[in-house]
Amino acid sequence: MKRTAARTVDEYLAKVPQPARATLEQLRKVIRAAVPEAEEVISYQVPTFRHRRSVVAFAAFEDHCSLFVMSPDVMEAFKEDLEDYGTSRGTIRFPVDKPLPAALVRRLVKARIAENQAAAKGKQQR
């Protein structure tokens, strides 16, 4: 049986079992508050927030949830804040039943927005 891909963030979340769903719903709420003008889309089969460009994305897996910051530079800037989490180049992994701290998520989102704005400004000046 082939699993169908979600077309909306709500469809994606509806397919996520608890407690991961509640964790991702909380994460979504924090991201929306940090960047209310962002558009919610499904990109690469995961919920993604876009404000001019992709800002962050999130997903649930069998044994963890992930916040995709999509920026090695932002990950490096927040290295000390992320010591207690599994990380890779642009991803933060955390337990399915324990959301990331809201204050940290807000700061990460704001850093990504600033990074995107700087990149856009650089392209305009060329």
ABEGO torsion letter per residue (X at the ends): XBBBBBABAAAAAAABBOAAAAAAAAAAAAAAAABAABBBBBBGGBBBBBBGBBABBBBBBAABBBBBAGBAAAAAAAAAAAAABBBBAABBBBBAABBBBAAAAAAAAAAAAAAAAAAAAAAAAX
